[in-house]
Amino acid sequence: MLSIAPINTALTGLTAASKVGVAALSPTISPGGTSGQGAPFSDLLTDAVSQVDQLESQARSAVTGLMTGNGVDVHQAMIATEKADMSFEMALAVRNKAVQAYQQVLGMQF
């Protein structure tokens, strides 16, 4: 009988956003009242997009290897394709939330 792995193990290497906690996205406040900056948010987004691109490239090479018969298993190609798809969907969701937040800020009256 086949065992099904928990979804947590399947999602471990998707994007930088899944690896970075909420605390890393917000600046930390030191006891003196000054804020210490971690990595800038733009760097986190750039890293996430580059990881999405890397996963898509791996999926493309896995599918190419499957089609040409270079020893790539069907399961490996499907897993690589699904990882790329899930990471793209996550990046798209983050983009949609950012656009939604921007539109809300534009709609505020001061």
C-alpha positions as CSV (number, residue, x, y, z in Angstrom):
1,M,0.0,0.0,0.0
2,L,1.3,3.5,-0.9
3,S,1.8,6.0,1.9
4,I,0.9,9.6,1.3
5,A,3.4,12.1,2.6
6,P,2.1,15.1,4.6
7,I,1.7,18.2,2.5
8,N,4.3,20.0,4.6
9,T,7.1,17.8,3.2
10,A,6.0,18.5,-0.3
11,L,6.0,22.3,0.1
12,T,9.4,22.8,1.8
13,G,11.4,24.1,-1.2
14,L,8.8,26.2,-3.1
15,T,9.8,29.8,-2.6
16,A,11.6,32.2,-0.3
17,A,8.3,33.3,1.1
18,S,7.7,29.9,2.5
19,K,11.1,29.9,4.1
20,V,11.0,33.4,5.6
21,G,8.8,34.0,8.7
22,V,6.7,37.0,9.2
23,A,9.3,38.4,11.6
24,A,11.8,38.7,8.8
25,L,9.4,40.7,6.7
26,S,8.9,43.4,9.3
27,P,11.6,45.6,10.8
28,T,12.7,44.8,14.4
29,I,12.5,47.4,17.1
30,S,15.4,47.5,19.4
31,P,15.0,48.5,23.1
32,G,16.4,51.9,22.3
33,G,13.5,52.6,20.0
34,T,15.4,52.5,16.7
35,S,14.4,50.0,14.1
36,G,17.0,47.6,12.9
37,Q,16.4,46.5,9.3
38,G,16.8,43.0,8.1
39,A,16.7,42.2,4.4
40,P,14.7,44.7,2.5
41,F,11.3,43.6,1.3
42,S,12.4,44.1,-2.4
43,D,15.3,41.7,-1.9
44,L,12.9,39.1,-0.5
45,L,10.6,39.5,-3.5
46,T,13.6,39.3,-5.9
47,D,14.8,36.1,-4.3
48,A,11.3,34.6,-4.5
49,V,10.9,35.5,-8.2
50,S,14.3,34.0,-8.9
51,Q,13.4,30.8,-7.1
52,V,10.2,30.6,-9.1
53,D,12.2,31.0,-12.3
54,Q,14.7,28.3,-11.1
55,L,11.8,25.9,-10.4
56,E,10.3,26.6,-13.8
57,S,13.7,26.0,-15.5
58,Q,14.1,22.7,-13.6
59,A,10.6,21.6,-14.7
60,R,11.3,22.5,-18.3
61,S,14.6,20.5,-18.3
62,A,12.8,17.6,-16.6
63,V,10.1,17.5,-19.2
64,T,12.7,17.9,-22.0
65,G,14.6,15.0,-20.5
66,L,11.4,12.9,-20.3
67,M,10.6,13.6,-23.9
68,T,14.1,12.9,-25.2
69,G,14.5,9.8,-23.1
70,N,17.4,11.0,-21.1
71,G,16.6,8.9,-18.0
72,V,14.1,11.3,-16.4
73,D,11.2,9.4,-14.8
74,V,7.6,10.5,-15.4
75,H,7.2,11.0,-11.7
76,Q,10.2,13.3,-11.4
77,A,8.9,15.3,-14.3
78,M,5.5,15.6,-12.8
79,I,6.8,16.6,-9.4
80,A,9.1,19.2,-10.9
81,T,6.2,20.6,-13.0
82,E,3.8,20.7,-10.0
83,K,6.5,22.4,-7.8
84,A,6.9,25.1,-10.5
85,D,3.1,25.5,-10.8
86,M,2.6,25.8,-7.1
87,S,5.4,28.3,-6.7
88,F,4.0,30.4,-9.6
89,E,0.5,30.3,-8.1
90,M,2.0,31.5,-4.8
91,A,3.9,34.3,-6.5
92,L,0.7,35.3,-8.3
93,A,-1.2,35.4,-5.0
94,V,1.4,37.6,-3.4
95,R,1.3,39.9,-6.4
96,N,-2.5,40.1,-6.2
97,K,-2.4,40.9,-2.5
98,A,0.1,43.6,-3.1
99,V,-2.0,45.2,-5.8
100,Q,-5.1,44.9,-3.6
101,A,-3.2,46.7,-0.7
102,Y,-2.0,49.4,-3.1
103,Q,-5.6,50.0,-4.4
104,Q,-6.8,50.2,-0.8
105,V,-4.1,52.8,0.0
106,L,-5.1,54.8,-3.0
107,G,-8.7,54.7,-1.9
108,M,-8.0,56.2,1.5
109,Q,-9.0,59.7,2.2
110,F,-6.8,61.9,4.4
